Amino acid sequence: MIPLSGILIGAIFGALRAKARGGKGKDMLQWGAVFAIIFGVIGMFVLIFLQRSLT
């Protein structure tokens, strides 16, 4: 669940960042995809850390 929410938050954050910098639709998609991947990987590491520390 954590990586999925990280992907969603990353996509929204990336799209808003591109829009704030004056980007068009394709720019927002690209920035959203990049931030979704980054936040998804960070979420995966957080999930692994939590599972290992709780067991």
N, C-alpha and C positions, 0 to 999 in steps of 0.2 A: 504494500500500500504506500509506503514511503517513496519508492522510486516513481510510482505513478503520479503521486501528487507533486513530486519534484519536476517531472516532465511538464505537467500542466502549468505550474507556477513559472517555470523557465520559459515556456512558450509565450505566456502572457507578458512576462517581463521583457523578453526580447522584442516582441511586437511593439510594445509601448515605447521601448527605447528607440527603435527605428523610427516610429512615428514622431517622436519628440525631435529627432534629428532631421526631419523633413523627408523621410523615406516614403516611397510609393508602396503599392501592394506587394510586389515581389521582394522588395527590401525587407518588409515586415515579415514575410514568410521565411526568408533566409535567416534573419536574426532570431526569429522565433524558433526555428529548427535548431540552430546552433545552441541557443541557451537551453532549449529543452534537453538536448543531449548532455550538456554540461551538468545541469541540475539533476538529470536522471542518474548520471554516474555518481555524483556526490550523494544522492539519496541511496544508491545501492551500497556505497561504502558505509553510510550511517546505519543502514539495516543490518549489514554484516557485523558491524561493531556492536550493535545492540543485542543481536542474537548470541554472539560469543560472550558478551559480558553477563548476560542473564542466565546462561546455562552453565 
